[in-house]
């Protein structure tokens, strides 16, 4: 019996932190990585990942949104088994709170990202999504 591993989508737009793909693979995921939100949106629609790990990159030049993560959340809200974990800069916590008021994220993690906490959050997200 061939069991397909759950999919985790890692969206790395700015980076500046370790590549966590090996960690996600050790946790049993098939890992997809996208470097732009436009490509990530297409990947989410096509693959419906169980877990998405993305960055909250506040963009003050957006008139109607806080960040491209808001676009992702509008798609994910239609996928009941997908959980989103977002990394963020502590300086933008108040902007992230605005996003969470309209599109709750599963977990948020301030930089620097602790590998142990990320492992626990990803495992919890998978368990909570029915996996």
N, CA and C atoms as a LAMMPS dump frame, in Angstrom:
ITEM: TIMESTEP
0
ITEM: NUMBER OF ATOMS
393
ITEM: BOX BOUNDS ff ff ff
-5.0000000000000000e+02 5.0000000000000000e+02
-5.0000000000000000e+02 5.0000000000000000e+02
-5.0000000000000000e+02 5.0000000000000000e+02
ITEM: ATOMS id mol type element x y z
1 1 1 N 0.841 -1.176 0
2 1 2 C 0 0 0
3 1 3 C 0.886 1.239 0
4 2 1 N 0.687 2.108 -0.984
5 2 2 C 1.502 3.301 -1.129
6 2 3 C 0.787 4.481 -0.477
7 3 1 N 1.33 4.952 0.63
8 3 2 C 0.729 6.079 1.33
9 3 3 C 1.49 7.341 0.949
10 4 1 N 0.753 8.307 0.428
11 4 2 C 1.351 9.568 0.02
12 4 3 C 1.59 10.435 1.25
13 5 1 N 2.808 10.967 1.404
14 5 2 C 3.057 11.819 2.57
15 5 3 C 2.27 13.124 2.456
16 6 1 N 1.935 13.731 3.586
17 6 2 C 1.244 15.014 3.54
18 6 3 C 2.162 16.074 2.928
19 7 1 N 1.564 17.06 2.317
20 7 2 C 2.335 18.128 1.664
21 7 3 C 2.461 19.319 2.602
22 8 1 N 3.679 19.855 2.673
23 8 2 C 3.945 21.1 3.368
24 8 3 C 4.487 22.072 2.342
25 9 1 N 3.874 23.236 2.242
26 9 2 C 4.346 24.291 1.352
27 9 3 C 5.114 25.309 2.172
28 10 1 N 6.356 25.521 1.804
29 10 2 C 7.196 26.52 2.449
30 10 3 C 7.315 27.699 1.487
31 11 1 N 6.853 28.874 1.931
32 11 2 C 6.921 30.074 1.099
33 11 3 C 8.03 30.95 1.656
34 12 1 N 9.119 31.059 0.892
35 12 2 C 10.289 31.814 1.333
36 12 3 C 10.467 32.991 0.382
37 13 1 N 9.91 34.132 0.759
38 13 2 C 10.017 35.314 -0.095
39 13 3 C 11.285 36.116 0.218
40 14 1 N 11.544 36.375 1.485
41 14 2 C 12.725 37.143 1.878
42 14 3 C 13.806 36.274 2.494
43 15 1 N 13.397 35.266 3.244
44 15 2 C 14.372 34.368 3.869
45 15 3 C 15.116 35.054 5.004
46 16 1 N 16.413 34.746 5.104
47 16 2 C 17.199 35.299 6.194
48 16 3 C 17.176 34.407 7.418
49 17 1 N 16.714 33.184 7.252
50 17 2 C 16.682 32.193 8.321
51 17 3 C 17.082 30.859 7.707
52 18 1 N 17.358 29.857 8.54
53 18 2 C 17.82 28.57 7.985
54 18 3 C 16.792 27.935 7.039
55 19 1 N 17.293 27.096 6.153
56 19 2 C 16.419 26.312 5.277
57 19 3 C 15.831 25.186 6.138
58 20 1 N 14.525 25.266 6.374
59 20 2 C 13.889 24.272 7.237
60 20 3 C 13.348 23.069 6.461
61 21 1 N 13.555 23.013 5.152
62 21 2 C 13.041 21.895 4.357
63 21 3 C 13.493 20.535 4.906
64 22 1 N 14.781 20.358 5.279
65 22 2 C 15.182 19.057 5.841
66 22 3 C 14.404 18.702 7.114
67 23 1 N 14.112 19.689 7.946
68 23 2 C 13.332 19.453 9.163
69 23 3 C 11.93 18.962 8.783
70 24 1 N 11.295 19.642 7.832
71 24 2 C 9.951 19.25 7.406
72 24 3 C 9.953 17.829 6.826
73 25 1 N 11.002 17.508 6.062
74 25 2 C 11.104 16.157 5.485
75 25 3 C 11.269 15.112 6.587
76 26 1 N 12.069 15.424 7.611
77 26 2 C 12.237 14.494 8.739
78 26 3 C 10.909 14.253 9.454
79 27 1 N 10.019 15.247 9.403
80 27 2 C 8.708 15.102 10.036
81 27 3 C 7.724 14.337 9.157
82 28 1 N 8.187 13.91 7.979
83 28 2 C 7.364 13.062 7.125
84 28 3 C 6.604 13.77 6.024
85 29 1 N 6.948 15.012 5.739
86 29 2 C 6.249 15.767 4.704
87 29 3 C 6.92 15.661 3.345
88 30 1 N 6.105 15.761 2.314
89 30 2 C 6.598 16.069 0.977
90 30 3 C 6.655 17.597 0.953
91 31 1 N 7.827 18.175 0.732
92 31 2 C 8.007 19.621 0.846
93 31 3 C 8.024 20.275 -0.533
94 32 1 N 7.181 21.285 -0.678
95 32 2 C 7.181 22.135 -1.86
96 32 3 C 7.644 23.516 -1.408
97 33 1 N 8.52 24.149 -2.188
98 33 2 C 9.031 25.475 -1.83
99 33 3 C 8.726 26.44 -2.957
100 34 1 N 8.168 27.587 -2.6
101 34 2 C 7.926 28.659 -3.565
102 34 3 C 8.582 29.926 -3.032
103 35 1 N 9.06 30.76 -3.964
104 35 2 C 9.742 31.993 -3.579
105 35 3 C 8.947 33.248 -3.924
106 36 1 N 7.724 33.07 -4.39
107 36 2 C 6.864 34.223 -4.619
108 36 3 C 5.441 33.845 -4.235
109 37 1 N 4.699 34.821 -3.747
110 37 2 C 3.329 34.543 -3.325
111 37 3 C 2.466 34.18 -4.531
112 38 1 N 2.735 34.766 -5.675
113 38 2 C 1.953 34.449 -6.866
114 38 3 C 2.058 32.952 -7.187
115 39 1 N 3.263 32.418 -7.182
116 39 2 C 3.457 30.986 -7.436
117 39 3 C 2.881 30.147 -6.294
118 40 1 N 3.027 30.637 -5.066
119 40 2 C 2.513 29.904 -3.91
120 40 3 C 0.992 29.765 -3.978
121 41 1 N 0.308 30.799 -4.426
122 41 2 C -1.155 30.738 -4.53
123 41 3 C -1.574 29.641 -5.503
124 42 1 N -0.877 29.544 -6.626
125 42 2 C -1.177 28.487 -7.597
126 42 3 C -0.895 27.108 -7.003
127 43 1 N 0.198 26.982 -6.257
128 43 2 C 0.561 25.713 -5.63
129 43 3 C -0.479 25.303 -4.59
130 44 1 N -0.957 26.249 -3.799
131 44 2 C -1.974 25.952 -2.786
132 44 3 C -3.241 25.44 -3.463
133 45 1 N -3.651 26.097 -4.524
134 45 2 C -4.876 25.689 -5.222
135 45 3 C -4.72 24.297 -5.838
136 46 1 N -3.539 24.027 -6.377
137 46 2 C -3.306 22.749 -7.064
138 46 3 C -3.109 21.584 -6.09
139 47 1 N -2.338 21.8 -5.024
140 47 2 C -1.928 20.695 -4.143
141 47 3 C -2.651 20.64 -2.798
142 48 1 N -3.312 21.713 -2.387
143 48 2 C -4.014 21.784 -1.107
144 48 3 C -3.157 21.202 0.029
145 49 1 N -2.033 21.843 0.331
146 49 2 C -1.13 21.315 1.37
147 49 3 C -1.801 21.269 2.738
148 50 1 N -1.343 20.343 3.573
149 50 2 C -1.868 20.232 4.936
150 50 3 C -1.331 21.374 5.791
151 51 1 N -0.065 21.757 5.534
152 51 2 C 0.572 22.819 6.304
153 51 3 C 1.263 23.777 5.334
154 52 1 N 1.116 25.079 5.623
155 52 2 C 1.832 26.12 4.885
156 52 3 C 2.643 26.9 5.908
157 53 1 N 3.933 27.065 5.62
158 53 2 C 4.789 27.906 6.462
159 53 3 C 5.186 29.088 5.593
160 54 1 N 4.827 30.293 6.048
161 54 2 C 5.042 31.495 5.248
162 54 3 C 5.587 32.618 6.121
163 55 1 N 6.033 33.674 5.455
164 55 2 C 6.535 34.849 6.155
165 55 3 C 5.472 35.94 6.124
166 56 1 N 5.341 36.663 7.226
167 56 2 C 4.523 37.87 7.22
168 56 3 C 5.484 39.019 6.954
169 57 1 N 5.428 39.537 5.74
170 57 2 C 6.28 40.655 5.348
171 57 3 C 5.39 41.872 5.163
172 58 1 N 5.337 42.713 6.186
173 58 2 C 4.477 43.89 6.137
174 58 3 C 4.895 44.781 4.973
175 59 1 N 3.901 45.191 4.205
176 59 2 C 4.174 46.048 3.046
177 59 3 C 3.303 47.297 3.149
178 60 1 N 3.919 48.384 3.568
179 60 2 C 3.178 49.623 3.801
180 60 3 C 2.643 50.236 2.514
181 61 1 N 3.178 49.813 1.374
182 61 2 C 2.716 50.376 0.101
183 61 3 C 1.421 49.733 -0.397
184 62 1 N 0.958 48.673 0.256
185 62 2 C -0.325 48.066 -0.123
186 62 3 C -1.445 48.935 0.432
187 63 1 N -2.351 49.355 -0.405
188 63 2 C -3.457 50.199 0.05
189 63 3 C -4.509 49.396 0.81
190 64 1 N -4.836 48.219 0.294
191 64 2 C -5.982 47.483 0.826
192 64 3 C -5.616 46.231 1.621
193 65 1 N -4.317 45.944 1.768
194 65 2 C -3.909 44.745 2.504
195 65 3 C -2.678 45.059 3.33
196 66 1 N -2.375 44.189 4.293
197 66 2 C -1.174 44.36 5.114
198 66 3 C 0.04 43.72 4.46
199 67 1 N -0.197 42.621 3.717
200 67 2 C 0.915 41.879 3.118
201 67 3 C 0.351 40.889 2.106
202 68 1 N 1.245 40.25 1.373
203 68 2 C 0.796 39.227 0.427
204 68 3 C 0.258 37.996 1.161
205 69 1 N 0.578 37.858 2.436
206 69 2 C 0.041 36.752 3.232
207 69 3 C -1.486 36.844 3.313
208 70 1 N -2.009 38.045 3.239
209 70 2 C -3.459 38.231 3.258
210 70 3 C -4.098 37.569 2.032
211 71 1 N -3.436 37.665 0.882
212 71 2 C -3.937 36.998 -0.332
213 71 3 C -3.954 35.492 -0.14
214 72 1 N -2.894 34.961 0.449
215 72 2 C -2.823 33.526 0.721
216 72 3 C -3.969 33.094 1.634
217 73 1 N -4.215 33.862 2.667
218 73 2 C -5.252 33.486 3.629
219 73 3 C -6.637 33.471 2.997
220 74 1 N -6.863 34.332 2.016
221 74 2 C -8.178 34.333 1.367
222 74 3 C -8.406 33.022 0.607
223 75 1 N -7.343 32.41 0.11
224 75 2 C -7.439 31.12 -0.578
225 75 3 C -7.53 29.991 0.454
226 76 1 N -6.681 30.04 1.467
227 76 2 C -6.613 28.97 2.469
228 76 3 C -7.917 28.851 3.262
229 77 1 N -8.623 29.948 3.447
230 77 2 C -9.872 29.887 4.206
231 77 3 C -10.88 28.932 3.571
232 78 1 N -10.704 28.625 2.308
233 78 2 C -11.6 27.679 1.625
234 78 3 C -11.088 26.239 1.705
235 79 1 N -9.972 26.038 2.383
236 79 2 C -9.363 24.708 2.509
237 79 3 C -9.35 24.322 3.99
238 80 1 N -10.383 23.654 4.472
239 80 2 C -10.512 23.407 5.913
240 80 3 C -9.408 22.558 6.535
241 81 1 N -8.666 21.785 5.728
242 81 2 C -7.603 20.949 6.312
243 81 3 C -6.229 21.606 6.251
244 82 1 N -6.129 22.816 5.733
245 82 2 C -4.83 23.484 5.617
246 82 3 C -4.601 24.395 6.812
247 83 1 N -3.429 24.25 7.432
248 83 2 C -3.035 25.08 8.573
249 83 3 C -1.86 25.959 8.157
250 84 1 N -1.888 27.237 8.571
251 84 2 C -0.838 28.183 8.195
252 84 3 C -0.061 28.626 9.438
253 85 1 N 1.253 28.505 9.329
254 85 2 C 2.181 28.991 10.351
255 85 3 C 2.934 30.151 9.725
256 86 1 N 2.973 31.287 10.412
257 86 2 C 3.646 32.469 9.844
258 86 3 C 4.8 32.905 10.729
259 87 1 N 5.906 33.242 10.07
260 87 2 C 7.058 33.843 10.737
261 87 3 C 6.895 35.359 10.623
262 88 1 N 7.314 36.095 11.651
263 88 2 C 7.185 37.548 11.577
264 88 3 C 8.263 38.263 12.387
265 89 1 N 8.483 39.512 12.017
266 89 2 C 9.379 40.403 12.754
267 89 3 C 8.58 40.992 13.909
268 90 1 N 9.15 40.973 15.106
269 90 2 C 8.47 41.504 16.287
270 90 3 C 7.99 42.947 16.068
271 91 1 N 8.748 43.729 15.308
272 91 2 C 8.381 45.126 15.038
273 91 3 C 7.038 45.248 14.332
274 92 1 N 6.607 44.194 13.651
275 92 2 C 5.357 44.257 12.89
276 92 3 C 4.231 43.454 13.546
277 93 1 N 4.359 43.155 14.819
278 93 2 C 3.337 42.375 15.523
279 93 3 C 1.97 43.052 15.45
280 94 1 N 1.938 44.384 15.545
281 94 2 C 0.646 45.094 15.49
282 94 3 C 0.003 44.981 14.114
283 95 1 N 0.81 44.931 13.057
284 95 2 C 0.27 44.755 11.707
285 95 3 C -0.217 43.317 11.521
286 96 1 N 0.522 42.369 12.07
287 96 2 C 0.121 40.966 12.001
288 96 3 C -1.208 40.769 12.739
289 97 1 N -1.392 41.464 13.85
290 97 2 C -2.644 41.362 14.606
291 97 3 C -3.832 41.804 13.747
292 98 1 N -3.628 42.816 12.906
293 98 2 C -4.701 43.269 12.002
294 98 3 C -5.086 42.154 11.028
295 99 1 N -4.087 41.457 10.499
296 99 2 C -4.361 40.343 9.591
297 99 3 C -5.097 39.237 10.34
298 100 1 N -4.642 38.91 11.529
299 100 2 C -5.263 37.817 12.285
300 100 3 C -6.704 38.129 12.697
301 101 1 N -7.041 39.399 12.772
302 101 2 C -8.416 39.773 13.113
303 101 3 C -9.378 39.365 11.999
304 102 1 N -8.884 39.314 10.762
305 102 2 C -9.758 38.943 9.64
306 102 3 C -9.471 37.543 9.101
307 103 1 N -8.264 37.042 9.327
308 103 2 C -7.878 35.725 8.799
309 103 3 C -6.958 35.047 9.816
310 104 1 N -7.531 34.343 10.8
311 104 2 C -6.703 33.733 11.841
312 104 3 C -5.69 32.734 11.282
313 105 1 N -4.473 32.861 11.758
314 105 2 C -3.391 31.946 11.406
315 105 3 C -3.342 30.849 12.468
316 106 1 N -2.87 29.661 12.085
317 106 2 C -2.796 28.559 13.046
318 106 3 C -1.797 28.881 14.158
319 107 1 N -0.594 29.296 13.763
320 107 2 C 0.443 29.688 14.722
321 107 3 C 1.253 30.825 14.114
322 108 1 N 1.772 31.695 14.984
323 108 2 C 2.704 32.727 14.539
324 108 3 C 3.972 32.587 15.371
325 109 1 N 5.101 32.827 14.726
326 109 2 C 6.395 32.659 15.38
327 109 3 C 7.281 33.858 15.058
328 110 1 N 7.728 34.548 16.103
329 110 2 C 8.615 35.694 15.915
330 110 3 C 10.038 35.217 15.63
331 111 1 N 10.751 35.987 14.806
332 111 2 C 12.168 35.711 14.573
333 111 3 C 12.942 36.013 15.848
334 112 1 N 14.032 35.3 16.119
335 112 2 C 14.551 34.15 15.375
336 112 3 C 13.705 32.901 15.64
337 113 1 N 13.631 32.047 14.647
338 113 2 C 12.808 30.846 14.719
339 113 3 C 13.585 29.734 15.422
340 114 1 N 13.04 29.234 16.505
341 114 2 C 13.655 28.118 17.234
342 114 3 C 13.197 26.81 16.587
343 115 1 N 14.149 25.974 16.22
344 115 2 C 13.837 24.723 15.529
345 115 3 C 12.901 23.824 16.346
346 116 1 N 13.112 23.762 17.663
347 116 2 C 12.269 22.911 18.508
348 116 3 C 10.82 23.401 18.484
349 117 1 N 10.625 24.715 18.576
350 117 2 C 9.272 25.28 18.568
351 117 3 C 8.619 25.079 17.204
352 118 1 N 9.398 25.241 16.142
353 118 2 C 8.868 25.026 14.795
354 118 3 C 8.44 23.57 14.628
355 119 1 N 9.27 22.641 15.094
356 119 2 C 8.931 21.217 15.021
357 119 3 C 7.605 20.951 15.729
358 120 1 N 7.464 21.472 16.934
359 120 2 C 6.234 21.261 17.709
360 120 3 C 5.025 21.865 16.995
361 121 1 N 5.18 23.068 16.433
362 121 2 C 4.069 23.735 15.756
363 121 3 C 3.662 23.007 14.483
364 122 1 N 4.638 22.519 13.727
365 122 2 C 4.32 21.791 12.486
366 122 3 C 3.644 20.467 12.823
367 123 1 N 4.134 19.765 13.842
368 123 2 C 3.5 18.509 14.238
369 123 3 C 2.057 18.746 14.725
370 124 1 N 1.862 19.808 15.492
371 124 2 C 0.517 20.137 15.98
372 124 3 C -0.407 20.487 14.818
373 125 1 N 0.118 21.239 13.847
374 125 2 C -0.685 21.635 12.687
375 125 3 C -1.128 20.402 11.906
376 126 1 N -0.231 19.451 11.714
377 126 2 C -0.585 18.232 10.991
378 126 3 C -1.647 17.45 11.759
379 127 1 N -1.44 17.289 13.052
380 127 2 C -2.409 16.546 13.869
381 127 3 C -3.774 17.232 13.852
382 128 1 N -3.772 18.55 13.923
383 128 2 C -5.021 19.309 13.962
384 128 3 C -5.737 19.307 12.596
385 129 1 N -4.972 19.078 11.541
386 129 2 C -5.579 19.085 10.196
387 129 3 C -6.157 17.724 9.822
388 130 1 N -6.066 16.783 10.754
389 130 2 C -6.61 15.443 10.496
390 130 3 C -5.564 14.44 10.09
391 131 1 N -4.271 14.807 10.237
392 131 2 C -3.214 13.894 9.81
393 131 3 C -2.548 13.31 10.986
